[in-house]
Amino acid sequence: MKKGRLVAQEEGMGCGLACVASELGISYQDARQLSGKPQNSSGTGYSCKCLVEVLNRKGRNYVFRKAEDRSERELEKVGTIFC
């Protein structure tokens, strides 16, 4: 699968997981397994911290932190994920 290709959310709480799959260029099901908590996609969902950990395990360099101000320059960078 090609990086950046849209990946459909397959379960009620899997929206973040679909975004991770798209970024990594993998299937939704592969991302679900990488999370280490596949049951969360149909239950409690995934925290931002968990999603960042999955991205970083696959060689990405994401950081999870609270944005103190919506005008921060980092929010305008390509690849920024904002919840």
Number of C-alpha atoms within 10 A of each C-alpha: 12 11 11 14 15 15 19 15 17 14 15 12 17 23 18 19 33 24 21 23 28 21 18 20 18 18 19 22 14 13 23 20 12 18 21 11 12 18 14 18 21 12 12 11 19 19 12 17 12 17 19 18 18 23 20 13 11 10 9 13 10 16 14 13 9 8 12 7 8 10 9 10 8 12 14 11 9 7 10 11 16 11 7
